[in-house]
Amino acid sequence: MGRRAKPSTLPILVERLNDQNTAIQARAVAALSNFPATAALYGHLRPFLNENDGNLEAEAALTMAKLGDSDSLAAIISLLSSPHSSTRKAAATGLSLLPI
């Protein structure tokens, strides 16, 4: 069963993407996977596929895949060679979720 997010929380989560704490950013990225996929949402999330924080990259890869953003395919594939094991695992899982 999927979860539905309250539309009123979207601006709050997008704001949290700019938090200084990467753990808060990662939680916001993960929570955004519960919203309908839109170009605007993809635009907020794609930069997190190129972070130096393994947990943040991992959450971004999973979220983008759950949302079905096939335009992020190349970025997710590149994460398979990340030095962070959590990122590599999330990228592999994400690839299995993408409709390619």
C-alpha positions as CSV (number, residue, x, y, z in Angstrom):
1,M,0.0,0.0,0.0
2,G,1.3,3.4,-0.9
3,R,1.0,6.5,1.3
4,R,-0.7,9.7,0.4
5,A,0.9,12.9,1.5
6,K,-1.1,16.0,2.6
7,P,-0.7,18.6,-0.1
8,S,-0.3,21.3,2.6
9,T,3.0,19.7,3.7
10,L,4.7,20.0,0.3
11,P,6.0,23.6,0.8
12,I,7.4,22.7,4.2
13,L,9.2,19.7,2.8
14,V,10.6,21.6,-0.1
15,E,11.9,24.2,2.4
16,R,13.5,21.5,4.4
17,L,15.6,20.5,1.4
18,N,17.6,23.6,2.1
19,D,18.3,22.8,5.7
20,Q,21.9,22.8,6.8
21,N,21.5,19.3,8.4
22,T,21.8,16.6,5.8
23,A,19.8,14.2,7.9
24,I,16.8,16.6,7.7
25,Q,17.4,17.0,4.0
26,A,17.4,13.2,3.5
27,R,14.2,12.8,5.5
28,A,12.5,15.5,3.4
29,V,13.7,13.8,0.2
30,A,12.3,10.5,1.3
31,A,9.0,12.1,2.4
32,L,8.6,13.7,-1.1
33,S,8.3,10.2,-2.6
34,N,4.7,10.2,-1.2
35,F,3.7,13.0,-3.5
36,P,2.5,12.8,-7.1
37,A,5.4,13.0,-9.6
38,T,5.7,16.4,-11.2
39,A,8.4,18.2,-13.2
40,A,8.7,20.7,-10.4
41,L,9.2,18.0,-7.8
42,Y,11.9,16.3,-10.0
43,G,13.6,19.7,-10.3
44,H,13.8,20.0,-6.5
45,L,15.1,16.5,-6.1
46,R,17.6,15.9,-9.0
47,P,20.4,18.0,-7.4
48,F,20.5,15.6,-4.5
49,L,21.7,12.8,-6.8
50,N,25.1,14.6,-6.9
51,E,25.8,15.1,-3.2
52,N,28.8,13.9,-1.4
53,D,26.6,12.6,1.5
54,G,25.9,8.9,1.0
55,N,22.6,8.9,2.8
56,L,21.3,11.9,1.0
57,E,22.3,10.4,-2.4
58,A,20.7,7.1,-1.4
59,E,17.4,8.7,-0.5
60,A,17.4,10.8,-3.7
61,A,18.1,7.7,-5.8
62,L,15.2,5.8,-4.2
63,T,12.8,8.7,-4.3
64,M,13.5,9.5,-7.9
65,A,13.0,5.9,-8.8
66,K,9.8,5.6,-6.8
67,L,8.5,8.6,-8.6
68,G,9.3,7.0,-11.9
69,D,11.7,9.7,-13.2
70,S,13.4,7.8,-16.0
71,D,15.3,11.0,-16.9
72,S,17.4,10.4,-13.8
73,L,18.4,7.0,-15.1
74,A,22.0,8.0,-16.0
75,A,22.5,9.7,-12.7
76,I,21.2,6.7,-10.7
77,I,23.4,4.4,-12.8
78,S,26.4,6.6,-11.9
79,L,25.7,6.1,-8.2
80,L,26.4,2.4,-8.6
81,S,30.1,3.3,-8.4
82,S,29.7,5.6,-5.3
83,P,32.2,5.1,-2.5
84,H,29.2,4.9,-0.1
85,S,27.7,1.4,0.2
86,S,24.3,2.8,1.1
87,T,24.3,4.8,-2.1
88,R,25.3,1.8,-4.2
89,K,22.5,-0.3,-2.6
90,A,19.9,2.4,-3.1
91,A,20.9,2.9,-6.7
92,A,20.6,-0.8,-7.4
93,T,17.2,-0.9,-5.7
94,G,16.1,2.2,-7.5
95,L,17.1,0.8,-10.9
96,S,14.8,-2.2,-10.2
97,L,11.9,0.2,-9.6
98,L,12.3,2.4,-12.7
99,P,10.0,1.6,-15.7
100,I,12.8,1.1,-18.2
